Amino acid sequence: MREGWILRGMLAAGAMAVALGLAQPLAADEAPPPPKDFGAFLADVEAEAAAKGIRPETLAALHGVRPIDRIIELDRKQPEFTVTFAQYLGRVVSPQKVAQGRRMLAENRALLAQIEKRYGVQPRFVVALWGIESDYGRLTGNYPVITALATLAWDGRRSAYFRGELMNALEIVDKGNIGADAMIGSWAGAMGQCQFMPSTFLKYAQDFDGDGRRDIWSDRGDVLASAANYLAGLGWKDDETWGRAVTLPRHFDKALANLKVKKTLAEWSRLGVRSADGKPLPRRALEASIVFAEDGGPAFLVYDDFRAVMKWNHSTFFALAAGHLADRIARR
C-alpha cells in the first residue's frame, strides 16, 4: 500500500517531508468548535499550571502570547503526497545523508560507545534516527514551542492533547532544562534535535553530561543519549538488528505479511523465504515477521528492533528508511 507522506514537521525551508516528531498522526477531524477568547483561555491555562505547582516566573512565558494563524492553517490543511517507497527511500537515505551520517558516526565514536554501553543501542541506529529527525541537528524548527502548543490547544481540534503537551512544556521550563524563549521546535511542538514532543521529553530525555539540564537542543551528548534511551524504552534489543530484504516464493500467502505474524527464521526458511541475494536466511533462534513496503513489494523480514522504531514513528516507510540508513552509515 502506498503511504501518504504527511508534512507534519514543516521544520524549515528545504526540510524533508518526513513525519517528524509526532507520536500520533493528526486525524482529519470535523471542524472544531469555535474557541473561547484567547485571553480567557490563557488565564485558564495559567490557573491550571499554577495549581500543578508551576512557578510564577515560568508562567510569565504565557504573558503576551498570541495565537499564530499559520500554525492553525498547517494543522487543518496538512498537505499529503503519495510517493512510492523507492522515492521515499531515495530522499531519506540520500548519498548526502549517508555521507554525513558516516562523518557523524566517526566524529562521535567515543561518545556513542559510552551511550551504547549505558543504553544498549548500537551507534549506527542512534545516528540514523538523528539524521532522519533533524538532519543531524541542522533542522530543528523555528516556532516557539509554548506559543505553538498554546495555539493548537486553543484552536480546539485536538485541544486536550495539545493542552496536555503545553503543560508538559511549562514543566520542562520550570525544571530549568531550557528557557522559554529558547524552546524552539516544529509548528506542532516537536522539539530539539530528537524532535521529541514534551511528553516524550519528560519520560525519555537524558542529562548525559550531568550538568543538571536535559538539553536536546544543543548538547550533543544529551541529544544522542536521549534518542538511545527512547529506543531502549521502546523495547530495543542490542543483540538483534532491524531486518533484511528478502525474496518470497511464487505462491507465498500474502496474509502472512503482517507484523502480528511471527515465525522463527527456520519456519520462514521452510516456507521458501530467502535473503534478497538468494542465500538462505541466517541460522539464529529469532522470531521475525514479513512486511511489504507497499503493494507489490519489496518484502522485508523484520525483527523486534523494527517494531521499536515503529513505536517511535508509526510509519512502515519511516522504520524501513531508518534501518536502511543505519546499515548504509555502517557500510553494511
C-alpha positions in Angstrom: 0.0 0.0 0.0 1.4 3.4 -0.9 1.7 5.6 2.2 0.6 9.2 2.4 3.6 11.3 3.2 2.3 13.8 5.7 4.2 17.0 6.2 3.8 17.2 10.0 7.1 18.8 10.7 7.3 21.8 8.2 10.5 22.5 10.1 12.4 24.8 7.8 12.7 25.7 4.1 14.2 22.7 2.4 13.4 20.2 5.2 12.5 16.7 4.1 8.8 15.9 4.1 9.1 13.2 6.8 6.7 12.8 9.6 9.0 14.3 12.3 8.4 14.1 15.9 4.7 13.5 16.4 3.9 10.3 18.3 0.4 10.2 16.9 -0.9 11.1 13.4 -3.3 14.0 13.4 -6.6 12.7 12.1 -8.6 15.0 9.9 -11.4 15.6 12.4 -14.5 17.6 11.6 -14.3 21.3 12.2 -13.6 22.1 15.8 -16.0 24.2 17.9 -15.3 27.9 17.9 -12.6 28.5 20.5 -13.1 30.7 23.5 -11.5 34.1 23.8 -7.7 33.5 23.7 -7.0 35.7 26.7 -9.6 33.8 28.8 -8.1 30.5 27.5 -4.6 31.6 28.6 -5.8 32.7 32.0 -7.4 29.3 32.5 -4.2 27.5 31.4 -2.2 29.7 33.8 -4.5 28.8 36.7 -4.3 25.1 35.9 -0.5 25.2 35.7 -0.2 27.2 38.9 -2.3 24.6 40.6 0.1 22.0 39.4 3.0 23.8 41.1 4.5 25.7 38.1 6.3 28.8 39.4 5.1 32.3 38.6 8.3 33.2 36.8 7.7 30.3 34.5 4.1 31.2 33.9 5.3 34.6 32.8 6.2 32.8 29.5 2.4 32.8 28.8 2.1 36.6 29.1 1.8 38.3 25.8 1.4 35.1 23.8 -0.8 35.4 20.8 -2.1 32.6 18.5 -0.2 32.0 15.3 -2.6 31.8 12.3 0.0 29.9 10.2 0.0 27.0 12.8 -3.8 26.7 12.6 -3.6 26.7 8.9 -0.9 24.0 8.9 -2.8 21.8 11.3 -6.1 21.9 9.4 -4.6 21.6 5.9 -1.7 19.3 6.3 -0.7 18.5 2.7 -0.5 14.9 1.7 1.6 13.5 -1.1 1.7 9.9 -2.2 5.1 8.6 -3.1 6.5 5.2 -3.8 8.8 3.5 -1.3 11.7 3.9 -3.8 11.1 7.7 -4.0 10.8 7.9 -0.2 14.0 5.9 0.3 15.8 8.0 -2.3 15.1 11.2 -0.4 15.5 10.0 3.2 18.6 7.8 2.5 20.3 10.1 0.1 24.0 9.8 -0.6 24.5 13.2 1.2 22.7 12.0 4.3 24.7 8.7 4.3 28.0 10.5 3.9 27.1 13.0 6.7 26.0 10.1 8.9 29.3 8.4 8.4 31.1 11.6 9.4 28.9 12.0 12.5 29.5 8.3 13.4 33.3 8.8 13.2 33.2 12.2 14.9 31.2 11.0 17.9 32.6 7.4 18.1 33.8 7.7 21.7 30.6 9.4 22.9 28.4 6.8 21.1 30.4 3.9 22.6 29.6 5.3 26.1 26.0 5.6 25.1 25.8 2.1 23.7 27.3 0.8 26.9 24.7 2.6 29.1 21.6 2.1 27.0 22.3 -0.9 24.8 21.6 0.7 21.4 24.1 0.3 18.5 25.6 3.7 17.4 24.5 3.4 13.8 20.8 3.4 14.7 21.2 6.4 17.0 22.9 8.3 14.3 20.4 7.3 11.6 17.4 8.5 13.6 19.2 11.7 14.4 19.8 12.2 10.7 16.2 11.5 9.8 14.6 13.6 12.5 16.7 16.8 12.2 19.4 16.2 9.6 21.9 15.7 12.3 20.7 18.8 14.3 20.6 21.1 11.3 16.8 21.4 11.1 15.1 21.6 14.5 12.2 24.0 13.8 11.7 27.7 14.1 8.5 28.1 16.1 8.3 29.0 19.8 7.0 25.8 21.3 4.9 27.3 24.1 3.2 29.6 21.6 2.7 26.8 19.1 1.2 24.5 21.7 -1.0 27.2 23.1 -2.3 28.0 19.6 -3.2 24.3 19.0 -4.7 23.8 22.4 -6.9 26.9 22.0 -8.0 26.1 18.5 -10.0 23.1 19.6 -9.3 20.4 17.0 -7.2 18.3 19.4 -7.3 20.7 22.4 -7.0 18.1 25.1 -3.9 16.5 23.6 -2.1 19.8 23.0 -3.2 21.3 26.3 -1.5 18.4 28.0 1.6 19.0 25.9 1.6 22.7 26.8 1.5 21.8 30.5 4.4 19.4 29.9 6.4 22.2 28.1 5.8 24.5 31.0 7.1 21.8 33.4 10.2 21.4 31.2 11.0 25.1 31.5 10.1 25.1 35.2 12.7 22.4 35.9 15.4 24.5 34.4 16.1 22.5 31.3 15.8 25.4 28.9 14.4 28.9 28.9 11.0 29.5 27.4 12.5 31.8 24.7 15.0 29.2 23.6 12.4 26.4 23.5 12.1 26.2 19.7 10.6 23.4 17.6 8.2 22.5 14.9 4.8 24.0 14.4 3.3 21.0 16.2 5.6 21.3 19.3 8.2 18.7 18.4 11.5 19.9 20.0 15.2 19.8 19.5 17.5 17.5 17.6 15.5 14.4 18.6 12.1 16.1 17.7 10.6 15.0 21.0 7.1 16.1 22.0 7.2 17.5 25.6 5.6 14.3 27.0 8.3 12.2 25.3 11.0 14.6 26.7 9.8 14.2 30.2 9.8 10.4 30.0 13.0 9.8 28.0 15.3 12.8 27.7 18.6 12.4 29.4 21.1 14.6 31.1 24.1 12.7 29.9 26.8 15.2 30.9 25.4 15.7 34.4 25.1 19.5 34.2 21.6 19.4 35.6 19.8 20.1 32.3 18.3 17.8 29.7 19.3 19.7 26.6 18.2 18.1 23.4 18.7 21.4 21.5 22.4 22.0 21.7 24.1 19.4 23.9 25.2 16.5 21.6 25.6 14.1 24.5 22.1 14.7 25.8 20.7 14.5 22.2 22.2 11.2 21.4 21.7 9.7 24.8 18.0 10.8 24.8 17.5 9.1 21.4 19.1 5.9 22.6 17.1 5.9 25.9 13.9 6.4 23.9 14.7 3.4 21.7 15.7 1.3 24.8 12.4 2.2 26.4 10.5 1.1 23.2 11.9 -2.4 23.5 15.3 -2.2 21.6 17.4 -5.4 21.6 21.1 -4.8 21.1 21.8 -8.3 20.1 19.5 -8.0 17.0 19.1 -5.7 14.1 16.1 -4.2 12.3 15.8 -6.8 9.4 16.7 -7.5 5.8 15.3 -7.6 2.3 14.1 -11.0 1.3 12.6 -12.8 -1.7 9.4 -14.8 -1.4 8.3 -18.0 -3.1 5.9 -17.6 -6.1 2.8 -18.7 -4.1 3.6 -17.0 -0.8 0.5 -16.4 1.2 0.3 -12.6 1.5 -1.8 -12.8 4.6 1.4 -13.9 6.4 2.9 -10.5 5.7 1.8 -8.8 8.9 3.7 -7.6 12.0 1.2 -9.7 14.0 2.5 -12.9 12.4 5.8 -14.0 14.0 7.7 -17.1 13.0 11.2 -18.4 13.6 13.8 -18.0 10.9 13.7 -21.7 10.4 10.0 -21.6 9.8 10.3 -18.8 7.3 13.0 -20.8 5.5 10.8 -23.8 5.3 8.1 -21.6 3.6 10.7 -20.7 0.9 11.8 -17.2 2.2 15.3 -16.4 1.2 17.6 -13.4 1.6 17.4 -10.9 -1.3 20.6 -12.3 -2.8 19.0 -15.8 -2.8 21.1 -17.1 0.1 19.5 -19.0 3.0 18.3 -17.0 6.0 20.6 -16.8 9.0 20.5 -19.8 11.4 19.6 -18.0 14.5 16.9 -18.7 17.0 15.0 -15.5 16.3 11.4 -14.7 15.6 10.6 -12.4 12.7 7.8 -11.0 10.6 7.4 -10.3 6.9 6.3 -6.8 5.8 5.8 -5.3 2.4 6.9 -1.7 1.9 3.9 -1.3 -0.4 1.6 -3.4 -2.5 3.7 -5.4 -4.9 6.8 -5.3 -2.8 9.6 -5.1 -1.9 9.4 -7.6 1.0 11.4 -7.4 4.3 12.0 -9.8 7.1 11.9 -7.7 10.3 12.7 -8.2 13.9 11.7 -6.6 17.2 14.0 -3.7 16.7 11.9 -2.7 13.7 8.9 -2.8 15.9 10.7 -0.4 18.3 11.3 2.1 15.5 7.6 1.7 14.5 6.7 2.9 18.0 8.9 5.9 17.5 7.1 6.8 14.3 4.1 4.8 13.2 5.2 4.5 9.6 6.5 1.5 7.7 8.3 3.7 5.3 10.0 5.6 8.2 11.1 2.4 10.0 12.4 0.8 6.8 14.3 4.0 6.0 15.8 4.1 9.4 17.1 0.6 9.0 18.5 1.2 5.6 20.2 4.4 6.7 21.7 2.8 9.7 23.1 0.0 7.5 24.5 2.4 4.9 26.1 4.5 7.6 27.8 1.4 8.9 28.7 0.2 5.4 26.6 -3.0 5.9 
